[in-house]
Amino acid sequence: MAKRSLEVILAQPRGFCAGVVRAIDIVERALEIYGAPVYVRHEIVHNKHVVADLRAKGARFVEEVEEIPPGAITVFSAHGVSRKVEQDAGDRSLEVIDATCPLVSKVHHEAKRYARRGHEVVLIGHADHPEVVGTMGQVPGKVHLVSSVADVTALRPVDSTKLSYVTQTTLSVDDTRDIIAALKARFPEIRGPDVKDICYATQNRQTAVRRLASRSDVILVIGAHYSSNSMRLREIGGEAGTAAYLIPDADALQPEWLEQARSVGITAGASAPERLVQDLIGRLDELYEVTVTDLDGIEENVTFRLPRGLQREERRAT
């Protein structure tokens, strides 16, 4: 029996962002320089496949620094950590390599700069997300977490003329627009970063999935169910009127999702490796007569340098 035709349309850009590439590279290079084990506090990025690959190479993942032997080589994840975690690591004499995404570090610096000016800081983000926990723990002063316009209404700053805001990097301009507008309407003197400071990768992937929705009958988003940016990609597909599903890998594909589909769009969250995309195409090719189309989109060429200390150790090792 002949297989039914199915067009597979690939979003551009998709998958790894520069911060994720840098974080994974840091762990791999640390393993090469120092040997196993290298301890990583929290998942280096939000993807079980990435974590499993690094674990197989000798990385050991823990949730708290108290689980790490004193003096051990330790990597902080791309999400960033609080000052308390930094202090706890120092108390255990851990050799820390910080893989915090430079864009997250930029948010930390901005928030601390506002706090030094005597401002209370509003953080737009999702409660309990590791990046949010780390950012709130970096600011020496009052931080108000807001996740919705309703949260803005409930804000009670001590001095509304001394108020500033920053955002979680895995949110986009579109995610934060209404909240920022509500903040500025209620607190006209509030200060915040320029729109260009919001993570380029988040915005680019969301723009791409909107374009994908206009071309596809169904959208498949590859990413972890606990990945903020991956979940948002699925939501955006649905909001555009296209059935969208978030799956960790090809094994999670449900063929009934595609029973009426002539085209399926594929994208991947910023922590999902490209091999998962190719695995999914391979799975679809087993079921259908697949043709693959690459959607035009933004070509990303952003790269971030490795930490200076790691660069120095690499030179010594060569």
DRENDO-1510 file (C-alpha; in Angstrom, 1 decimal, always signed):
<recs>
REC; n; res; u; v; w
REC; 1; MET; +0.0; +0.0; +0.0 .
REC; 2; ALA; +1.4; +3.4; -1.0 .
REC; 3; LYS; +2.2; +5.8; +1.7 .
REC; 4; ARG; +0.3; +9.1; +1.9 .
REC; 5; SER; +2.2; +12.2; +0.9 .
REC; 6; LEU; +3.2; +14.7; +3.7 .
REC; 7; GLU; +5.0; +17.9; +3.4 .
REC; 8; VAL; +7.3; +18.6; +6.4 .
REC; 9; ILE; +8.1; +22.3; +6.8 .
REC; 10; LEU; +11.0; +23.2; +9.1 .
REC; 11; ALA; +11.0; +26.5; +11.0 .
REC; 12; GLN; +14.0; +28.8; +10.7 .
REC; 13; PRO; +15.5; +29.5; +13.2 .
REC; 14; ARG; +14.9; +26.5; +15.6 .
REC; 15; GLY; +16.7; +24.6; +18.3 .
REC; 16; PHE; +19.9; +25.6; +20.1 .
REC; 17; CYS; +20.5; +29.3; +20.8 .
REC; 18; ALA; +24.0; +30.7; +21.5 .
REC; 19; GLY; +23.6; +30.6; +25.3 .
REC; 20; VAL; +22.7; +26.9; +25.1 .
REC; 21; VAL; +25.6; +26.1; +22.8 .
REC; 22; ARG; +28.0; +27.9; +25.1 .
REC; 23; ALA; +26.7; +26.1; +28.2 .
REC; 24; ILE; +27.0; +22.7; +26.7 .
REC; 25; ASP; +30.5; +23.6; +25.3 .
REC; 26; ILE; +31.6; +24.6; +28.8 .
REC; 27; VAL; +30.7; +21.3; +30.4 .
REC; 28; GLU; +32.3; +19.3; +27.5 .
REC; 29; ARG; +35.5; +21.4; +27.7 .
REC; 30; ALA; +35.7; +21.1; +31.4 .
REC; 31; LEU; +35.5; +17.4; +31.1 .
REC; 32; GLU; +38.3; +17.4; +28.6 .
REC; 33; ILE; +40.6; +19.6; +30.7 .
REC; 34; TYR; +39.9; +18.3; +34.2 .
REC; 35; GLY; +38.5; +14.9; +33.6 .
REC; 36; ALA; +35.4; +13.3; +35.1 .
REC; 37; PRO; +33.6; +13.9; +37.2 .
REC; 38; VAL; +32.5; +17.5; +36.6 .
REC; 39; TYR; +29.6; +18.5; +38.8 .
REC; 40; VAL; +26.7; +20.6; +37.3 .
REC; 41; ARG; +24.2; +22.4; +39.5 .
REC; 42; HIS; +20.8; +21.9; +38.0 .
REC; 43; GLU; +20.3; +20.7; +34.5 .
REC; 44; ILE; +22.7; +22.6; +32.3 .
REC; 45; VAL; +19.8; +23.4; +30.0 .
REC; 46; HIS; +16.2; +22.2; +30.0 .
REC; 47; ASN; +16.5; +19.0; +27.9 .
REC; 48; LYS; +16.8; +15.4; +29.2 .
REC; 49; HIS; +18.6; +14.3; +26.0 .
REC; 50; VAL; +21.3; +16.9; +26.4 .
REC; 51; VAL; +21.7; +16.0; +30.1 .
REC; 52; ALA; +21.9; +12.3; +29.3 .
REC; 53; ASP; +24.6; +12.9; +26.7 .
REC; 54; LEU; +26.7; +14.9; +29.2 .
REC; 55; ARG; +26.1; +12.4; +32.0 .
REC; 56; ALA; +27.5; +9.6; +29.7 .
REC; 57; LYS; +30.6; +11.7; +29.3 .
REC; 58; GLY; +31.2; +12.1; +33.0 .
REC; 59; ALA; +29.1; +15.0; +34.1 .
REC; 60; ARG; +27.2; +14.6; +37.4 .
REC; 61; PHE; +24.0; +16.7; +37.9 .
REC; 62; VAL; +22.9; +17.8; +41.3 .
REC; 63; GLU; +20.2; +20.2; +42.6 .
REC; 64; GLU; +22.2; +21.8; +45.4 .
REC; 65; VAL; +25.9; +22.6; +46.0 .
REC; 66; GLU; +25.7; +20.6; +49.3 .
REC; 67; GLU; +25.7; +17.5; +47.1 .
REC; 68; ILE; +29.1; +18.3; +45.6 .
REC; 69; PRO; +32.3; +17.2; +47.3 .
REC; 70; PRO; +34.5; +20.1; +48.6 .
REC; 71; GLY; +36.9; +21.5; +46.1 .
REC; 72; ALA; +35.3; +19.7; +43.1 .
REC; 73; ILE; +35.0; +21.3; +39.6 .
REC; 74; THR; +31.5; +22.7; +39.4 .
REC; 75; VAL; +29.5; +24.3; +36.6 .
REC; 76; PHE; +26.5; +26.6; +37.2 .
REC; 77; SER; +23.7; +26.1; +34.6 .
REC; 78; ALA; +22.8; +28.5; +31.8 .
REC; 79; HIS; +19.8; +29.8; +33.9 .
REC; 80; GLY; +22.0; +31.6; +36.5 .
REC; 81; VAL; +22.1; +31.3; +40.3 .
REC; 82; SER; +21.5; +33.4; +43.3 .
REC; 83; ARG; +24.1; +35.1; +45.5 .
REC; 84; LYS; +23.4; +32.5; +48.2 .
REC; 85; VAL; +24.3; +29.6; +45.8 .
REC; 86; GLU; +27.5; +31.5; +44.9 .
REC; 87; GLN; +28.3; +31.9; +48.6 .
REC; 88; ASP; +27.5; +28.3; +49.4 .
REC; 89; ALA; +29.9; +27.2; +46.6 .
REC; 90; GLY; +32.6; +29.4; +48.0 .
REC; 91; ASP; +32.1; +28.0; +51.5 .
REC; 92; ARG; +32.7; +24.5; +50.0 .
REC; 93; SER; +35.8; +25.8; +48.1 .
REC; 94; LEU; +34.3; +24.6; +44.8 .
REC; 95; GLU; +36.1; +25.4; +41.6 .
REC; 96; VAL; +33.2; +27.1; +39.8 .
REC; 97; ILE; +32.8; +27.7; +36.1 .
REC; 98; ASP; +29.8; +29.9; +35.4 .
REC; 99; ALA; +27.8; +28.9; +32.4 .
REC; 100; THR; +25.1; +31.5; +33.0 .
REC; 101; CYS; +23.9; +32.8; +29.6 .
REC; 102; PRO; +25.4; +36.2; +29.0 .
REC; 103; LEU; +21.9; +37.6; +28.3 .
REC; 104; VAL; +20.8; +36.4; +31.7 .
REC; 105; SER; +23.9; +37.9; +33.3 .
REC; 106; LYS; +23.0; +41.2; +31.6 .
REC; 107; VAL; +19.6; +41.1; +33.3 .
REC; 108; HIS; +21.3; +40.5; +36.6 .
REC; 109; HIS; +23.6; +43.5; +36.0 .
REC; 110; GLU; +20.7; +45.7; +35.1 .
REC; 111; ALA; +18.6; +44.7; +38.1 .
REC; 112; LYS; +21.5; +45.3; +40.5 .
REC; 113; ARG; +22.2; +48.7; +38.9 .
REC; 114; TYR; +18.6; +49.7; +39.5 .
REC; 115; ALA; +18.8; +48.4; +43.1 .
REC; 116; ARG; +21.9; +50.5; +43.7 .
REC; 117; ARG; +20.0; +53.6; +42.7 .
REC; 118; GLY; +17.5; +52.8; +45.4 .
REC; 119; HIS; +14.8; +51.4; +43.2 .
REC; 120; GLU; +12.6; +48.5; +43.9 .
REC; 121; VAL; +12.8; +46.0; +41.0 .
REC; 122; VAL; +9.9; +44.5; +39.1 .
REC; 123; LEU; +10.8; +41.1; +37.5 .
REC; 124; ILE; +8.5; +40.0; +34.7 .
REC; 125; GLY; +8.7; +36.2; +34.7 .
REC; 126; HIS; +7.3; +32.9; +35.8 .
REC; 127; ALA; +7.4; +31.9; +39.4 .
REC; 128; ASP; +9.8; +29.1; +40.3 .
REC; 129; HIS; +11.6; +29.1; +37.0 .
REC; 130; PRO; +15.3; +28.6; +37.7 .
REC; 131; GLU; +16.2; +31.9; +35.9 .
REC; 132; VAL; +13.7; +33.8; +37.9 .
REC; 133; VAL; +14.9; +32.3; +41.2 .
REC; 134; GLY; +18.5; +33.2; +40.3 .
REC; 135; THR; +17.7; +36.7; +39.3 .
REC; 136; MET; +15.6; +37.4; +42.4 .
REC; 137; GLY; +18.5; +36.1; +44.4 .
REC; 138; GLN; +21.0; +38.4; +42.8 .
REC; 139; VAL; +19.3; +41.7; +43.6 .
REC; 140; PRO; +20.1; +43.3; +47.0 .
REC; 141; GLY; +16.7; +44.8; +47.7 .
REC; 142; LYS; +13.0; +44.4; +47.1 .
REC; 143; VAL; +12.0; +42.4; +44.0 .
REC; 144; HIS; +8.4; +42.2; +42.9 .
REC; 145; LEU; +7.6; +39.2; +40.6 .
REC; 146; VAL; +4.8; +39.8; +38.1 .
REC; 147; SER; +3.5; +37.2; +35.7 .
REC; 148; SER; +0.3; +39.0; +34.4 .
REC; 149; VAL; -1.4; +42.3; +34.1 .
REC; 150; ALA; -3.5; +41.4; +37.2 .
REC; 151; ASP; -0.2; +41.1; +39.2 .
REC; 152; VAL; +0.6; +44.7; +38.1 .
REC; 153; THR; -2.7; +45.9; +39.6 .
REC; 154; ALA; -1.7; +44.3; +43.0 .
REC; 155; LEU; +1.7; +45.9; +43.1 .
REC; 156; ARG; +2.3; +48.1; +46.2 .
REC; 157; PRO; +5.8; +49.7; +45.9 .
REC; 158; VAL; +7.1; +51.9; +48.7 .
REC; 159; ASP; +7.8; +54.7; +46.3 .
REC; 160; SER; +6.3; +54.5; +42.9 .
REC; 161; THR; +8.8; +57.1; +41.6 .
REC; 162; LYS; +11.7; +54.7; +42.3 .
REC; 163; LEU; +10.6; +51.6; +40.4 .
REC; 164; SER; +12.3; +49.7; +37.6 .
REC; 165; TYR; +11.6; +46.5; +35.7 .
REC; 166; VAL; +13.6; +43.7; +34.0 .
REC; 167; THR; +12.3; +40.5; +32.3 .
REC; 168; GLN; +13.0; +36.8; +32.2 .
REC; 169; THR; +15.0; +36.2; +29.0 .
REC; 170; THR; +12.9; +33.3; +27.8 .
REC; 171; LEU; +9.9; +35.7; +27.4 .
REC; 172; SER; +9.6; +37.7; +24.2 .
REC; 173; VAL; +8.5; +41.2; +23.4 .
REC; 174; ASP; +5.0; +39.8; +22.6 .
REC; 175; ASP; +4.9; +37.9; +25.9 .
REC; 176; THR; +5.7; +41.0; +27.9 .
REC; 177; ARG; +4.1; +43.8; +25.9 .
REC; 178; ASP; +0.8; +44.0; +27.8 .
REC; 179; ILE; +2.5; +43.7; +31.2 .
REC; 180; ILE; +5.0; +46.5; +30.4 .
REC; 181; ALA; +2.2; +48.7; +29.1 .
REC; 182; ALA; +0.3; +48.1; +32.3 .
REC; 183; LEU; +3.4; +49.0; +34.4 .
REC; 184; LYS; +3.9; +52.2; +32.5 .
REC; 185; ALA; +0.3; +53.2; +32.7 .
REC; 186; ARG; +0.2; +52.7; +36.5 .
REC; 187; PHE; +3.7; +53.9; +37.2 .
REC; 188; PRO; +4.6; +56.5; +34.6 .
REC; 189; GLU; +8.1; +57.0; +36.0 .
REC; 190; ILE; +9.1; +53.4; +35.9 .
REC; 191; ARG; +12.3; +52.6; +34.1 .
REC; 192; GLY; +13.2; +49.5; +32.2 .
REC; 193; PRO; +15.5; +48.1; +29.5 .
REC; 194; ASP; +15.1; +48.8; +25.8 .
REC; 195; VAL; +13.1; +46.2; +23.8 .
REC; 196; LYS; +16.4; +45.2; +22.0 .
REC; 197; ASP; +17.6; +43.8; +25.3 .
REC; 198; ILE; +15.0; +41.0; +25.3 .
REC; 199; CYS; +16.5; +37.7; +24.2 .
REC; 200; TYR; +16.9; +37.6; +20.4 .
REC; 201; ALA; +16.6; +33.8; +20.3 .
REC; 202; THR; +13.2; +33.7; +22.1 .
REC; 203; GLN; +11.8; +36.4; +19.8 .
REC; 204; ASN; +13.2; +34.8; +16.6 .
REC; 205; ARG; +11.8; +31.4; +17.4 .
REC; 206; GLN; +8.4; +32.7; +18.2 .
REC; 207; THR; +8.3; +34.8; +15.0 .
REC; 208; ALA; +9.2; +31.7; +13.1 .
REC; 209; VAL; +6.5; +29.5; +14.6 .
REC; 210; ARG; +3.9; +32.1; +13.7 .
REC; 211; ARG; +5.0; +31.9; +10.1 .
REC; 212; LEU; +5.0; +28.1; +10.4 .
REC; 213; ALA; +1.4; +28.2; +11.5 .
REC; 214; SER; +0.3; +29.9; +8.4 .
REC; 215; ARG; +1.8; +27.1; +6.2 .
REC; 216; SER; +1.0; +24.0; +8.3 .
REC; 217; ASP; -2.0; +21.9; +9.2 .
REC; 218; VAL; -0.2; +20.7; +12.4 .
REC; 219; ILE; +2.8; +21.9; +14.3 .
REC; 220; LEU; +5.1; +19.7; +16.3 .
REC; 221; VAL; +7.4; +21.4; +18.8 .
REC; 222; ILE; +10.3; +19.5; +20.0 .
REC; 223; GLY; +11.3; +20.4; +23.6 .
REC; 224; ALA; +10.8; +19.5; +27.3 .
REC; 225; HIS; +7.4; +20.0; +28.9 .
REC; 226; TYR; +9.1; +22.0; +31.6 .
REC; 227; SER; +11.0; +24.3; +29.1 .
REC; 228; SER; +9.4; +27.7; +29.2 .
REC; 229; ASN; +10.4; +28.7; +25.7 .
REC; 230; SER; +9.3; +25.4; +24.2 .
REC; 231; MET; +5.9; +25.5; +25.9 .
REC; 232; ARG; +5.4; +29.0; +24.6 .
REC; 233; LEU; +6.1; +27.9; +21.0 .
REC; 234; ARG; +3.3; +25.3; +21.3 .
REC; 235; GLU; +1.0; +27.9; +22.7 .
REC; 236; ILE; +1.7; +30.3; +19.9 .
REC; 237; GLY; +0.9; +27.7; +17.3 .
REC; 238; GLY; -2.4; +27.0; +19.0 .
REC; 239; GLU; -3.2; +30.7; +19.3 .
REC; 240; ALA; -2.6; +31.0; +15.5 .
REC; 241; GLY; -5.4; +28.5; +15.0 .
REC; 242; THR; -3.1; +25.5; +14.1 .
REC; 243; ALA; -3.2; +22.3; +16.1 .
REC; 244; ALA; +0.2; +22.2; +18.0 .
REC; 245; TYR; +1.8; +19.5; +20.1 .
REC; 246; LEU; +4.9; +19.6; +22.3 .
REC; 247; ILE; +6.9; +16.4; +22.3 .
REC; 248; PRO; +10.3; +15.5; +23.8 .
REC; 249; ASP; +11.4; +13.4; +20.9 .
REC; 250; ALA; +10.2; +11.3; +17.9 .
REC; 251; ASP; +9.0; +8.4; +20.2 .
REC; 252; ALA; +6.2; +10.7; +21.6 .
REC; 253; LEU; +4.7; +11.3; +18.2 .
REC; 254; GLN; +1.0; +10.2; +18.0 .
REC; 255; PRO; +0.1; +9.3; +14.3 .
REC; 256; GLU; -3.5; +10.2; +14.9 .
REC; 257; TRP; -2.5; +13.8; +15.2 .
REC; 258; LEU; -1.7; +13.8; +11.5 .
REC; 259; GLU; -4.6; +11.8; +10.1 .
REC; 260; GLN; -6.1; +14.8; +8.3 .
REC; 261; ALA; -2.8; +16.7; +7.7 .
REC; 262; ARG; -1.2; +17.4; +4.4 .
REC; 263; SER; +1.6; +19.4; +5.9 .
REC; 264; VAL; +3.3; +19.4; +9.3 .
REC; 265; GLY; +5.5; +22.2; +10.6 .
REC; 266; ILE; +8.4; +21.3; +12.9 .
REC; 267; THR; +10.3; +23.6; +15.3 .
REC; 268; ALA; +12.4; +23.1; +18.4 .
REC; 269; GLY; +12.9; +24.9; +21.6 .
REC; 270; ALA; +16.2; +26.7; +22.3 .
REC; 271; SER; +17.4; +23.7; +24.4 .
REC; 272; ALA; +16.6; +21.0; +21.9 .
REC; 273; PRO; +19.4; +19.5; +19.7 .
REC; 274; GLU; +19.0; +19.3; +16.0 .
REC; 275; ARG; +19.4; +15.5; +16.0 .
REC; 276; LEU; +15.9; +15.3; +17.6 .
REC; 277; VAL; +14.5; +17.2; +14.6 .
REC; 278; GLN; +16.2; +14.8; +12.2 .
REC; 279; ASP; +15.0; +11.8; +14.3 .
REC; 280; LEU; +11.4; +13.1; +14.0 .
REC; 281; ILE; +11.7; +13.6; +10.2 .
REC; 282; GLY; +13.0; +10.0; +10.1 .
REC; 283; ARG; +10.0; +8.7; +12.0 .
REC; 284; LEU; +7.6; +10.6; +9.8 .
REC; 285; ASP; +9.3; +9.2; +6.7 .
REC; 286; GLU; +8.5; +5.7; +8.0 .
REC; 287; LEU; +4.8; +6.6; +8.0 .
REC; 288; TYR; +4.5; +8.9; +5.0 .
REC; 289; GLU; +6.0; +9.9; +1.7 .
REC; 290; VAL; +7.8; +12.9; +3.1 .
REC; 291; THR; +9.0; +16.0; +1.3 .
REC; 292; VAL; +11.0; +18.5; +3.4 .
REC; 293; THR; +10.8; +22.2; +2.9 .
REC; 294; ASP; +12.9; +24.8; +4.8 .
REC; 295; LEU; +11.0; +27.9; +5.7 .
REC; 296; ASP; +12.8; +31.1; +5.1 .
REC; 297; GLY; +13.7; +33.0; +8.3 .
REC; 298; ILE; +16.3; +34.8; +10.3 .
REC; 299; GLU; +19.9; +33.4; +10.0 .
REC; 300; GLU; +21.4; +33.6; +13.5 .
REC; 301; ASN; +25.1; +34.2; +13.8 .
REC; 302; VAL; +25.4; +35.1; +17.5 .
REC; 303; THR; +28.2; +33.5; +19.5 .
REC; 304; PHE; +29.3; +33.9; +23.1 .
REC; 305; ARG; +32.8; +33.6; +24.4 .
REC; 306; LEU; +33.7; +30.9; +27.0 .
REC; 307; PRO; +34.6; +32.1; +30.5 .
REC; 308; ARG; +38.1; +33.5; +30.7 .
REC; 309; GLY; +39.2; +31.1; +33.3 .
REC; 310; LEU; +38.2; +28.1; +31.1 .
REC; 311; GLN; +40.0; +29.7; +28.1 .
REC; 312; ARG; +43.1; +30.1; +30.2 .
REC; 313; GLU; +43.0; +26.4; +31.3 .
REC; 314; GLU; +42.5; +25.3; +27.7 .
REC; 315; ARG; +45.7; +27.1; +26.7 .
REC; 316; ARG; +47.6; +25.5; +29.5 .
REC; 317; ALA; +46.4; +22.1; +28.5 .
REC; 318; THR; +47.5; +22.4; +24.9 .
</recs>
